[in-house]
């Protein structure tokens, strides 16, 4: 059985937290950005957040990743009110966690180890 705090200090979960924090501050200087730069920032967030979530799930921390994503949904960055991509990126990130195949009987978010032969 895994503890509720297992994985919170793992490299993968720390990276996912960093990506969420980075997304929060992505448009701090929006008035200084050209339209093309804004598009690049959104594309960066759209790619990095799902990738980090998937890496956390593959490392066995799917439950922690989903918890972080729920928090990110509940507390969106200020720019989310003017850019609908935030909800889309969180949906993609959740799907990236959930796409990791879990064998029957294995606890969600914890990859089973393969027994040595």
N, C-alpha and C positions, 0 to 999 in steps of 0.2 A: 504494500500500500504506500502511496506517495503522500507526502505532507502537503498542506495547502500552500506552503511557501517554497516548495521545491522548484528550483530553476530560476528564481527571480534574480539571482546574481550571475546567471550563466551569460556567456558572451553573446549568445543569440538573443536573449531577452533584453539585455542591455542595448544591443544594436537596434532592436525594434523600438525600444523607448526613445533612443536617439533619433530615429527616423520620424517618430511621432512629434517629438519636440522640434525637430527641424522643420517639419510641415507647419507647425504652429507659427514659427517665425519666418516662413517662406516669403511673406509679402510685407515685411516690416517697412521696407523702403519702396513700396509700390509706386509712389509718385515719381520716383527716380527711374523706374523701369520703362523701357520701350515695350510695345505690345509683343514683339518677338521674344523679348526676355521673359515676359510674363508667361508666354506659352511654354517656353523651355522649363521654367520653374514648375509649372503644373505637370508637365511630362515627367520631370524628375521625381516629383512626389508620387505620381501614378505608378512609376516603375519600382521605386525603392521600397515603399511601404509594403506592398504585397510580397516582394522578394524577401524582405526581412521577416515577415510573418511566416512565410513558408519555411525559411531556414530554421526558425524557432520550432516549428512543428516537426520538421525532419530530425531535429536534435532531441525530440521527446518532450518539448515544452508547449504542446498545443493548447493545453488548458490555460496556461499563463498568457500565451499570445492572445487567445480569445478574450481573456479578462482585460488585457490592455486595450484591445480593439473596442470592447464595450465601453470602457472609460472614454476612449477617444470619440466615440459616437455621442456619449452623454455630454461631453465638454468639447465641442468643436472649436477650431481656431476662429478668430474674428473674421477672417476672410471667407469662411464657409457660407456666410449669409449672402455673399454676392457671387459665389462660384459653386455651382452644383456638383463639381467634381469631387468634393470631400466625401459625400455619401457614396459615390461610385467607387472611390479608391478604398474606402472601408469595406464595401461589399466585395471588391476584388481581394482584399487582404483576408477577409473571413473565408472566402472560397479557397484561397491559397493554403490556408490552414486545414480546411476541411477536406481538401483533395488528397491529402496524405492518407493512403489506405491503411485502415486499422484492422488487423485480423480479428475474427470472432473471439470474444472473450477477453481481448486485451483492453486494459483501461484506456479511455480516450486520451490522446495527447502523449502517451508513453509508448514508444516503439519497443517491441519485444526484442530481446537479444536472441541470437541464433545459437543454439547449443552446438558445441564443438563435437565433431564425430570422432 
